[in-house]
Amino acid sequence: PILIVGHEAAEEINNEINLIDYIVKIAKAGKIPVIASGKSFAEIKKFINVSLMSVVEAGSRLIDPNWNGIDGLGPHDLALFIAIPYYVEWLILSGIKHFSKITTISLDRFYQPHASWSFPNLNVKEWTKNLEILIKGLEGG
């Protein structure tokens, strides 16, 4: 798997949550390598190893059958996305859907029709509750 994080992770949602904390917990619990863009890279690297790459470039590399992944262990078969502007994520997921067999998961709080799996439209409280459930599941709880 790979976790692709957009620049919006560095911004707090309604001053209620720190999305970087959730991303770090997800990455650690699932032992998932992370690609981040913009300010998110600087924030995430304070806690875990992270690679810097634009989300559009990450999407392009995912559909390249010759790319050996961010960790060099071979192509990724599962890509998780979070904190990317809706319209950009929509386009990236559309490209992956049409040009690869990678399973995609959107962890953002709005439904993404091109993802293999996506949350429905959620308010912030329900979204963070579901992210916590995901973290517990990855931790084996």
HUHU-V536115 format. One record per residue. RES is the residue in one small letter. OMEGA is omega in radians with two decimals (999 if undefined). Layout:
res:RES omega:OMEGA
res:RES omega:OMEGA
This chain:
res:p omega:3.07
res:i omega:3.09
res:l omega:-3.11
res:i omega:-3.01
res:v omega:3.10
res:g omega:-3.07
res:h omega:-3.09
res:e omega:3.13
res:a omega:-3.12
res:a omega:3.13
res:e omega:3.10
res:e omega:3.12
res:i omega:3.12
res:n omega:-3.11
res:n omega:-3.10
res:e omega:-3.06
res:i omega:3.01
res:n omega:-3.06
res:l omega:3.11
res:i omega:3.12
res:d omega:3.13
res:y omega:-3.13
res:i omega:3.13
res:v omega:3.13
res:k omega:3.11
res:i omega:-3.12
res:a omega:-3.14
res:k omega:-3.08
res:a omega:-3.12
res:g omega:-3.07
res:k omega:-3.05
res:i omega:3.06
res:p omega:-3.03
res:v omega:2.94
res:i omega:3.13
res:a omega:3.12
res:s omega:3.04
res:g omega:-3.10
res:k omega:-3.13
res:s omega:3.12
res:f omega:-3.11
res:a omega:-3.13
res:e omega:-3.10
res:i omega:-3.09
res:k omega:3.05
res:k omega:-3.02
res:f omega:-3.09
res:i omega:3.02
res:n omega:-3.11
res:v omega:3.09
res:s omega:3.13
res:l omega:3.10
res:m omega:3.07
res:s omega:-3.11
res:v omega:3.11
res:v omega:3.09
res:e omega:3.11
res:a omega:3.10
res:g omega:3.11
res:s omega:-3.14
res:r omega:-3.14
res:l omega:-3.13
res:i omega:3.11
res:d omega:-3.09
res:p omega:-3.13
res:n omega:-3.13
res:w omega:-3.11
res:n omega:3.08
res:g omega:-3.10
res:i omega:-3.12
res:d omega:3.13
res:g omega:-3.09
res:l omega:-3.14
res:g omega:-3.10
res:p omega:3.09
res:h omega:3.13
res:d omega:-3.14
res:l omega:3.13
res:a omega:3.09
res:l omega:-3.09
res:f omega:3.10
res:i omega:3.02
res:a omega:3.11
res:i omega:3.08
res:p omega:-3.00
res:y omega:-3.06
res:y omega:3.10
res:v omega:3.11
res:e omega:3.13
res:w omega:-3.13
res:l omega:3.12
res:i omega:-3.13
res:l omega:3.09
res:s omega:3.11
res:g omega:3.14
res:i omega:-3.13
res:k omega:-3.05
res:h omega:-3.03
res:f omega:3.09
res:s omega:3.09
res:k omega:-3.13
res:i omega:3.03
res:t omega:-3.10
res:t omega:3.11
res:i omega:3.05
res:s omega:3.12
res:l omega:3.09
res:d omega:-3.01
res:r omega:3.09
res:f omega:-3.11
res:y omega:3.08
res:q omega:-3.06
res:p omega:-3.11
res:h omega:3.10
res:a omega:3.03
res:s omega:3.07
res:w omega:-3.13
res:s omega:2.94
res:f omega:2.94
res:p omega:3.06
res:n omega:-3.07
res:l omega:2.97
res:n omega:-3.05
res:v omega:-3.12
res:k omega:3.13
res:e omega:3.14
res:w omega:-3.13
res:t omega:3.07
res:k omega:3.13
res:n omega:3.06
res:l omega:3.10
res:e omega:3.08
res:i omega:3.10
res:l omega:-3.14
res:i omega:3.10
res:k omega:3.12
res:g omega:3.11
res:l omega:3.11
res:e omega:-3.14
res:g omega:-3.09
res:g omega:999
